[in-house]
Amino acid sequence: MYPSKWFYYVAIPLNIILRSAWVITISENTQQPVLRDFFLALLEVYRRFQWTFFRLENEHLNNTDRFRAVKNVPLPFNLDDAHYLPEEKKKKKFWKDC
């Protein structure tokens, strides 16, 4: 969907790096583990957002490519038949006024 593909090629190794970032939590030689865990959690949120965006983009492209996205859904009955409308709407010809 983007005109240049560098965005996708950067996202692939970035995903691998961010997926393995939890390994840093194994090492206990940091002075502030709470701060470290906070930043790792932010990185994980970013990684999940990034791939959710790609998944949404993929679904959109597949839906429009295969013509699954339509504006009108056909009804199982005909609206021109007067017996589907209540009596007061039959008299006003409500469906023609809209």
C-alpha positions as CSV (number, residue, x, y, z in Angstrom):
1,M,0.0,0.0,0.0
2,Y,2.9,2.3,0.6
3,P,4.6,3.6,-2.6
4,S,8.1,2.6,-1.4
5,K,8.8,-0.9,0.0
6,W,11.5,0.2,2.4
7,F,9.0,0.5,5.2
8,Y,8.2,-3.2,5.0
9,Y,11.8,-4.2,4.7
10,V,12.6,-2.3,7.9
11,A,9.7,-3.8,9.7
12,I,10.8,-7.4,9.2
13,P,14.1,-7.2,11.1
14,L,12.7,-4.8,13.6
15,N,10.0,-7.4,14.4
16,I,12.7,-10.0,15.0
17,I,14.7,-7.7,17.3
18,L,11.6,-6.6,19.3
19,R,10.4,-10.2,19.6
20,S,13.7,-11.2,21.2
21,A,13.9,-8.1,23.4
22,W,12.4,-10.0,26.4
23,V,15.7,-11.9,26.7
24,I,17.1,-8.7,28.2
25,T,14.9,-9.3,31.3
26,I,16.9,-12.5,32.0
27,S,20.0,-10.5,32.9
28,E,19.7,-9.1,36.3
29,N,22.7,-6.8,36.2
30,T,20.7,-3.6,35.6
31,Q,20.2,-1.1,38.3
32,Q,16.6,-0.2,37.5
33,P,14.6,-3.3,36.4
34,V,11.3,-1.4,36.7
35,L,12.4,1.2,34.2
36,R,13.8,-1.5,31.9
37,D,10.6,-3.5,32.0
38,F,8.6,-0.3,31.3
39,F,10.6,0.4,28.1
40,L,10.4,-3.2,27.0
41,A,6.6,-3.1,27.5
42,L,6.4,0.0,25.4
43,L,8.5,-1.7,22.6
44,E,6.1,-4.7,22.7
45,V,3.1,-2.4,22.4
46,Y,4.7,-0.7,19.4
47,R,5.5,-4.1,17.8
48,R,2.0,-5.4,18.2
49,F,0.5,-2.1,16.8
50,Q,2.8,-2.3,13.8
51,W,1.8,-5.9,12.9
52,T,-1.9,-5.1,13.6
53,F,-1.6,-2.3,11.1
54,F,0.0,-4.6,8.6
55,R,-2.7,-7.2,9.2
56,L,-5.5,-4.6,8.7
57,E,-3.8,-3.4,5.5
58,N,-3.6,-7.0,4.2
59,E,-7.3,-7.6,5.0
60,H,-8.3,-4.4,3.3
61,L,-6.3,-5.2,0.2
62,N,-7.8,-8.8,0.1
63,N,-11.3,-7.5,0.6
64,T,-11.1,-4.9,-2.2
65,D,-9.2,-7.2,-4.6
66,R,-11.7,-10.0,-4.3
67,F,-14.7,-7.7,-4.4
68,R,-15.9,-8.7,-0.9
69,A,-16.4,-5.1,0.1
70,V,-19.8,-4.0,-1.2
71,K,-21.9,-1.0,-0.3
72,N,-25.3,-2.7,-0.8
73,V,-26.4,-5.8,0.8
74,P,-29.4,-7.4,-1.0
75,L,-32.5,-7.9,1.1
76,P,-34.3,-11.2,1.0
77,F,-37.6,-9.5,0.1
78,N,-38.8,-6.9,-2.3
79,L,-39.6,-3.4,-0.8
80,D,-42.0,-2.6,-3.6
81,D,-44.5,-5.0,-2.3
82,A,-47.0,-3.0,-0.2
83,H,-47.9,-5.8,2.2
84,Y,-44.5,-5.4,4.0
85,L,-45.4,-1.9,5.2
86,P,-47.9,-0.9,7.9
87,E,-51.2,0.5,6.9
88,E,-50.4,4.2,7.7
89,K,-47.3,4.0,5.6
90,K,-49.2,2.5,2.7
91,K,-51.5,5.5,2.6
92,K,-48.7,8.0,2.7
93,K,-46.6,6.1,0.2
94,F,-43.8,6.6,2.5
95,W,-41.2,4.7,0.4
96,K,-41.7,7.2,-2.5
97,D,-41.2,10.3,-0.3
98,C,-37.7,9.2,0.8
